[in-house]
């Protein structure tokens, strides 16, 4: 898996964004 691949980076950003939006508050702002 190439971590510098644009699709991977986009996926990571989307996952982290989703995590912050959906899990952050519920988990007391836990980092994702």
PDBQT receptor file of N, H, CA, C and O in Angstrom, charges set to zero:
ATOM      1  N   UNK A   1       0.858  -1.202   0.000  1.00  0.00    +0.000 N 
ATOM      2  CA  UNK A   1       0.000   0.000   0.000  1.00  0.00    +0.000 C 
ATOM      3  C   UNK A   1       0.884   1.239   0.000  1.00  0.00    +0.000 C 
ATOM      4  O   UNK A   1       1.721   1.424   0.884  1.00  0.00    +0.000 OA
ATOM      5  N   UNK A   2       0.683   2.087  -1.010  1.00  0.00    +0.000 N 
ATOM      6  H   UNK A   2       0.003   1.938  -1.728  1.00  0.00    +0.000 HD
ATOM      7  CA  UNK A   2       1.504   3.292  -1.137  1.00  0.00    +0.000 C 
ATOM      8  C   UNK A   2       0.829   4.444  -0.411  1.00  0.00    +0.000 C 
ATOM      9  O   UNK A   2      -0.186   4.969  -0.870  1.00  0.00    +0.000 OA
ATOM     10  N   UNK A   3       1.399   4.836   0.726  1.00  0.00    +0.000 N 
ATOM     11  H   UNK A   3       2.223   4.410   1.098  1.00  0.00    +0.000 HD
ATOM     12  CA  UNK A   3       0.757   5.865   1.549  1.00  0.00    +0.000 C 
ATOM     13  C   UNK A   3       0.814   7.247   0.912  1.00  0.00    +0.000 C 
ATOM     14  O   UNK A   3       0.109   8.160   1.342  1.00  0.00    +0.000 OA
ATOM     15  N   UNK A   4       1.652   7.404  -0.113  1.00  0.00    +0.000 N 
ATOM     16  H   UNK A   4       2.225   6.662  -0.462  1.00  0.00    +0.000 HD
ATOM     17  CA  UNK A   4       1.709   8.705  -0.789  1.00  0.00    +0.000 C 
ATOM     18  C   UNK A   4       0.742   8.754  -1.969  1.00  0.00    +0.000 C 
ATOM     19  O   UNK A   4       0.640   9.769  -2.659  1.00  0.00    +0.000 OA
ATOM     20  N   UNK A   5       0.040   7.654  -2.191  1.00  0.00    +0.000 N 
ATOM     21  H   UNK A   5       0.123   6.830  -1.631  1.00  0.00    +0.000 HD
ATOM     22  CA  UNK A   5      -0.935   7.610  -3.285  1.00  0.00    +0.000 C 
ATOM     23  C   UNK A   5      -2.078   8.569  -2.996  1.00  0.00    +0.000 C 
ATOM     24  O   UNK A   5      -2.651   8.524  -1.908  1.00  0.00    +0.000 OA
ATOM     25  N   UNK A   6      -2.427   9.440  -3.945  1.00  0.00    +0.000 N 
ATOM     26  H   UNK A   6      -1.962   9.476  -4.829  1.00  0.00    +0.000 HD
ATOM     27  CA  UNK A   6      -3.481  10.448  -3.722  1.00  0.00    +0.000 C 
ATOM     28  C   UNK A   6      -4.795   9.854  -3.243  1.00  0.00    +0.000 C 
ATOM     29  O   UNK A   6      -5.465  10.430  -2.386  1.00  0.00    +0.000 OA
ATOM     30  N   UNK A   7      -5.162   8.709  -3.791  1.00  0.00    +0.000 N 
ATOM     31  H   UNK A   7      -4.617   8.242  -4.487  1.00  0.00    +0.000 HD
ATOM     32  CA  UNK A   7      -6.432   8.091  -3.396  1.00  0.00    +0.000 C 
ATOM     33  C   UNK A   7      -6.374   7.656  -1.932  1.00  0.00    +0.000 C 
ATOM     34  O   UNK A   7      -7.356   7.787  -1.201  1.00  0.00    +0.000 OA
ATOM     35  N   UNK A   8      -5.225   7.139  -1.510  1.00  0.00    +0.000 N 
ATOM     36  H   UNK A   8      -4.428   7.032  -2.104  1.00  0.00    +0.000 HD
ATOM     37  CA  UNK A   8      -5.068   6.717  -0.122  1.00  0.00    +0.000 C 
ATOM     38  C   UNK A   8      -5.142   7.931   0.801  1.00  0.00    +0.000 C 
ATOM     39  O   UNK A   8      -5.819   7.906   1.829  1.00  0.00    +0.000 OA
ATOM     40  N   UNK A   9      -4.435   8.993   0.417  1.00  0.00    +0.000 N 
ATOM     41  H   UNK A   9      -3.885   9.013  -0.418  1.00  0.00    +0.000 HD
ATOM     42  CA  UNK A   9      -4.425  10.211   1.231  1.00  0.00    +0.000 C 
ATOM     43  C   UNK A   9      -5.837  10.774   1.351  1.00  0.00    +0.000 C 
ATOM     44  O   UNK A   9      -6.265  11.162   2.438  1.00  0.00    +0.000 OA
ATOM     45  N   UNK A  10      -6.556  10.818   0.237  1.00  0.00    +0.000 N 
ATOM     46  H   UNK A  10      -6.208  10.503  -0.646  1.00  0.00    +0.000 HD
ATOM     47  CA  UNK A  10      -7.935  11.302   0.252  1.00  0.00    +0.000 C 
ATOM     48  C   UNK A  10      -8.792  10.437   1.176  1.00  0.00    +0.000 C 
ATOM     49  O   UNK A  10      -9.598  10.946   1.954  1.00  0.00    +0.000 OA
ATOM     50  N   UNK A  11      -8.604   9.135   1.076  1.00  0.00    +0.000 N 
ATOM     51  H   UNK A  11      -7.949   8.721   0.443  1.00  0.00    +0.000 HD
ATOM     52  CA  UNK A  11      -9.364   8.224   1.921  1.00  0.00    +0.000 C 
ATOM     53  C   UNK A  11      -9.070   8.445   3.391  1.00  0.00    +0.000 C 
ATOM     54  O   UNK A  11      -9.978   8.420   4.222  1.00  0.00    +0.000 OA
ATOM     55  N   UNK A  12      -7.803   8.661   3.713  1.00  0.00    +0.000 N 
ATOM     56  H   UNK A  12      -7.066   8.680   3.038  1.00  0.00    +0.000 HD
ATOM     57  CA  UNK A  12      -7.421   8.911   5.100  1.00  0.00    +0.000 C 
ATOM     58  C   UNK A  12      -8.051  10.210   5.604  1.00  0.00    +0.000 C 
ATOM     59  O   UNK A  12      -8.556  10.273   6.725  1.00  0.00    +0.000 OA
ATOM     60  N   UNK A  13      -8.014  11.236   4.767  1.00  0.00    +0.000 N 
ATOM     61  H   UNK A  13      -7.603  11.185   3.856  1.00  0.00    +0.000 HD
ATOM     62  CA  UNK A  13      -8.594  12.520   5.159  1.00  0.00    +0.000 C 
ATOM     63  C   UNK A  13     -10.086  12.378   5.391  1.00  0.00    +0.000 C 
ATOM     64  O   UNK A  13     -10.625  12.909   6.362  1.00  0.00    +0.000 OA
ATOM     65  N   UNK A  14     -10.760  11.651   4.486  1.00  0.00    +0.000 N 
ATOM     66  H   UNK A  14     -10.322  11.220   3.697  1.00  0.00    +0.000 HD
ATOM     67  CA  UNK A  14     -12.206  11.453   4.616  1.00  0.00    +0.000 C 
ATOM     68  C   UNK A  14     -12.528  10.660   5.875  1.00  0.00    +0.000 C 
ATOM     69  O   UNK A  14     -13.484  10.971   6.586  1.00  0.00    +0.000 OA
ATOM     70  N   UNK A  15     -11.721   9.630   6.148  1.00  0.00    +0.000 N 
ATOM     71  H   UNK A  15     -10.945   9.377   5.571  1.00  0.00    +0.000 HD
ATOM     72  CA  UNK A  15     -11.950   8.797   7.320  1.00  0.00    +0.000 C 
ATOM     73  C   UNK A  15     -11.783   9.620   8.605  1.00  0.00    +0.000 C 
ATOM     74  O   UNK A  15     -12.592   9.527   9.529  1.00  0.00    +0.000 OA
ATOM     75  N   UNK A  16     -10.722  10.421   8.639  1.00  0.00    +0.000 N 
ATOM     76  H   UNK A  16     -10.065  10.497   7.888  1.00  0.00    +0.000 HD
ATOM     77  CA  UNK A  16     -10.474  11.232   9.821  1.00  0.00    +0.000 C 
ATOM     78  C   UNK A  16     -11.550  12.293   9.993  1.00  0.00    +0.000 C 
ATOM     79  O   UNK A  16     -11.973  12.586  11.111  1.00  0.00    +0.000 OA
ATOM     80  N   UNK A  17     -11.988  12.865   8.876  1.00  0.00    +0.000 N 
ATOM     81  H   UNK A  17     -11.644  12.627   7.968  1.00  0.00    +0.000 HD
ATOM     82  CA  UNK A  17     -13.050  13.869   8.928  1.00  0.00    +0.000 C 
ATOM     83  C   UNK A  17     -14.329  13.243   9.470  1.00  0.00    +0.000 C 
ATOM     84  O   UNK A  17     -14.999  13.812  10.331  1.00  0.00    +0.000 OA
ATOM     85  N   UNK A  18     -14.655  12.062   8.951  1.00  0.00    +0.000 N 
ATOM     86  H   UNK A  18     -14.110  11.600   8.251  1.00  0.00    +0.000 HD
ATOM     87  CA  UNK A  18     -15.851  11.358   9.414  1.00  0.00    +0.000 C 
ATOM     88  C   UNK A  18     -15.721  11.051  10.897  1.00  0.00    +0.000 C 
ATOM     89  O   UNK A  18     -16.665  11.218  11.670  1.00  0.00    +0.000 OA
ATOM     90  N   UNK A  19     -14.545  10.604  11.274  1.00  0.00    +0.000 N 
ATOM     91  H   UNK A  19     -13.778  10.468  10.647  1.00  0.00    +0.000 HD
ATOM     92  CA  UNK A  19     -14.313  10.242  12.669  1.00  0.00    +0.000 C 
ATOM     93  C   UNK A  19     -14.508  11.452  13.565  1.00  0.00    +0.000 C 
ATOM     94  O   UNK A  19     -15.171  11.361  14.598  1.00  0.00    +0.000 OA
ATOM     95  N   UNK A  20     -13.936  12.583  13.179  1.00  0.00    +0.000 N 
ATOM     96  H   UNK A  20     -13.397  12.657  12.340  1.00  0.00    +0.000 HD
ATOM     97  CA  UNK A  20     -14.084  13.793  13.997  1.00  0.00    +0.000 C 
ATOM     98  C   UNK A  20     -15.545  14.210  14.091  1.00  0.00    +0.000 C 
ATOM     99  O   UNK A  20     -16.030  14.583  15.159  1.00  0.00    +0.000 OA
ATOM    100  N   UNK A  21     -16.240  14.143  12.957  1.00  0.00    +0.000 N 
ATOM    101  H   UNK A  21     -15.846  13.840  12.089  1.00  0.00    +0.000 HD
ATOM    102  CA  UNK A  21     -17.626  14.607  12.942  1.00  0.00    +0.000 C 
ATOM    103  C   UNK A  21     -18.544  13.683  13.729  1.00  0.00    +0.000 C 
ATOM    104  O   UNK A  21     -19.454  14.140  14.420  1.00  0.00    +0.000 OA
ATOM    105  N   UNK A  22     -18.301  12.382  13.621  1.00  0.00    +0.000 N 
ATOM    106  H   UNK A  22     -17.561  12.010  13.059  1.00  0.00    +0.000 HD
ATOM    107  CA  UNK A  22     -19.247  11.408  14.155  1.00  0.00    +0.000 C 
ATOM    108  C   UNK A  22     -18.826  10.823  15.497  1.00  0.00    +0.000 C 
ATOM    109  O   UNK A  22     -19.673  10.509  16.334  1.00  0.00    +0.000 OA
ATOM    110  N   UNK A  23     -17.515  10.674  15.705  1.00  0.00    +0.000 N 
ATOM    111  H   UNK A  23     -16.827  10.928  15.026  1.00  0.00    +0.000 HD
ATOM    112  CA  UNK A  23     -17.045  10.017  16.919  1.00  0.00    +0.000 C 
ATOM    113  C   UNK A  23     -16.406  10.988  17.911  1.00  0.00    +0.000 C 
ATOM    114  O   UNK A  23     -16.452  10.768  19.121  1.00  0.00    +0.000 OA
ATOM    115  N   UNK A  24     -15.812  12.060  17.391  1.00  0.00    +0.000 N 
ATOM    116  H   UNK A  24     -15.775  12.239  16.408  1.00  0.00    +0.000 HD
ATOM    117  CA  UNK A  24     -15.106  12.996  18.258  1.00  0.00    +0.000 C 
ATOM    118  C   UNK A  24     -15.913  13.424  19.471  1.00  0.00    +0.000 C 
ATOM    119  O   UNK A  24     -15.481  13.198  20.602  1.00  0.00    +0.000 OA
ATOM    120  N   UNK A  25     -17.089  14.043  19.264  1.00  0.00    +0.000 N 
ATOM    121  H   UNK A  25     -17.440  14.226  18.346  1.00  0.00    +0.000 HD
ATOM    122  CA  UNK A  25     -17.890  14.507  20.397  1.00  0.00    +0.000 C 
ATOM    123  C   UNK A  25     -18.338  13.353  21.293  1.00  0.00    +0.000 C 
ATOM    124  O   UNK A  25     -18.331  13.465  22.519  1.00  0.00    +0.000 OA
ATOM    125  N   UNK A  26     -18.725  12.250  20.666  1.00  0.00    +0.000 N 
ATOM    126  H   UNK A  26     -18.730  12.159  19.670  1.00  0.00    +0.000 HD
ATOM    127  CA  UNK A  26     -19.236  11.112  21.434  1.00  0.00    +0.000 C 
ATOM    128  C   UNK A  26     -18.153  10.514  22.329  1.00  0.00    +0.000 C 
ATOM    129  O   UNK A  26     -18.440   9.979  23.400  1.00  0.00    +0.000 OA
ATOM    130  N   UNK A  27     -16.901  10.613  21.872  1.00  0.00    +0.000 N 
ATOM    131  H   UNK A  27     -16.668  11.048  21.002  1.00  0.00    +0.000 HD
ATOM    132  CA  UNK A  27     -15.801  10.031  22.635  1.00  0.00    +0.000 C 
ATOM    133  C   UNK A  27     -15.002  11.111  23.364  1.00  0.00    +0.000 C 
ATOM    134  O   UNK A  27     -13.817  10.943  23.650  1.00  0.00    +0.000 OA
ATOM    135  N   UNK A  28     -15.674  12.216  23.655  1.00  0.00    +0.000 N 
ATOM    136  H   UNK A  28     -16.637  12.352  23.423  1.00  0.00    +0.000 HD
ATOM    137  CA  UNK A  28     -15.000  13.267  24.413  1.00  0.00    +0.000 C 
ATOM    138  C   UNK A  28     -13.881  13.929  23.643  1.00  0.00    +0.000 C 
ATOM    139  O   UNK A  28     -12.903  14.389  24.233  1.00  0.00    +0.000 OA
ATOM    140  N   UNK A  29     -14.018  13.982  22.313  1.00  0.00    +0.000 N 
ATOM    141  H   UNK A  29     -14.812  13.609  21.834  1.00  0.00    +0.000 HD
ATOM    142  CA  UNK A  29     -13.009  14.650  21.511  1.00  0.00    +0.000 C 
ATOM    143  C   UNK A  29     -11.766  13.823  21.290  1.00  0.00    +0.000 C 
ATOM    144  O   UNK A  29     -10.713  14.352  20.932  1.00  0.00    +0.000 OA
ATOM    145  N   UNK A  30     -11.886  12.512  21.506  1.00  0.00    +0.000 N 
ATOM    146  H   UNK A  30     -12.741  12.083  21.797  1.00  0.00    +0.000 HD
ATOM    147  CA  UNK A  30     -10.736  11.625  21.274  1.00  0.00    +0.000 C 
ATOM    148  C   UNK A  30     -10.200  11.822  19.863  1.00  0.00    +0.000 C 
ATOM    149  O   UNK A  30     -10.971  11.966  18.915  1.00  0.00    +0.000 OA
ATOM    150  N   UNK A  31      -8.884  11.829  19.726  1.00  0.00    +0.000 N 
ATOM    151  H   UNK A  31      -8.257  11.713  20.496  1.00  0.00    +0.000 HD
ATOM    152  CA  UNK A  31      -8.280  12.000  18.404  1.00  0.00    +0.000 C 
ATOM    153  C   UNK A  31      -8.532  10.760  17.559  1.00  0.00    +0.000 C 
ATOM    154  O   UNK A  31      -8.645   9.651  18.080  1.00  0.00    +0.000 OA
ATOM    155  N   UNK A  32      -8.619  10.961  16.265  1.00  0.00    +0.000 N 
ATOM    156  H   UNK A  32      -8.527  11.862  15.842  1.00  0.00    +0.000 HD
ATOM    157  CA  UNK A  32      -8.980   9.869  15.364  1.00  0.00    +0.000 C 
ATOM    158  C   UNK A  32      -7.763   9.372  14.589  1.00  0.00    +0.000 C 
ATOM    159  O   UNK A  32      -7.880   8.452  13.779  1.00  0.00    +0.000 OA
TER     160      UNK A  32
